Amino acid sequence: MNSIVSSPNSPVIITGGASGIGLACAQALADVGRPVAIWDLDSEKVNSIASSIKTNTGVNTFGLAVDVADLAQIEKGIALSQEHLGTFGGLVHAAGIAGVCPLEQLTEATWNTVLDINLRSWPFLIKALLSDLKKTTGASVVSISSINATLGNALNPSYSASKAGMLGINRALADDLARYNIRINAVSPGQILTPMIQQAIDHDSSIQQAFEQRILMGRLGKPREVATAVRFLLSDEASYITGTELVVDGGNISSQR
């Protein structure tokens, strides 16, 4: 497609869109009428979710199994998504793994897996989608980083490195993409009640209290609270915001509790 499209109506690709923050982003965008291509590893699950969102919102939604650690799958995934939804004006990289592994247990395989999914895939996703983004007035891309890009955590050096690296890549690409009026930003969540954190709490209920005592607002965040921040950065209401990090942590980083 060669026609110029407007960002408020243009489709958005969401990696890791079948659960947690990615799923909340898909739902929040569909709620305002933006078509979404939901990518995740589980073909059956992602197709079921896409069908459900389309039924509930009436918005065109496409589900596809894509492993973003495989760069060839990214290229194929974009081509298939374009066949179903047309020219994309937005991208959300929510796919990621925690890779909890302290230094003494760290292996090359663990390091590579976390970095490949969380970080390496990000610039290649943008590169593969660049032609579409150039055609879209107000195009915007958002990566899901983490407060662990700023805070130290001995349990996940690979995860922290991947999220900090994401912020560095965004600052570099903001300079490049601005030539085409494409914006790039990051949302850095704090402790959000995703299935991953819920599983940890179910295993050890004291974890929730440990998290909440540091958070100024005294509670874990909801995936939707991150998703609405992402939706804002993808919208024309954020038309003068690029190369920045929006922290959504209930006051965790600033806390001295």
Salt bridges, closest charged atoms under 4 A:
ASP31 OD2 - ARG224 NH1 2.94
ASP116 OD1 - ARG120 NE 3.40
ASP176 OD1 - ARG179 NH2 2.38
GLU225 OE2 - ARG219 NH2 2.70
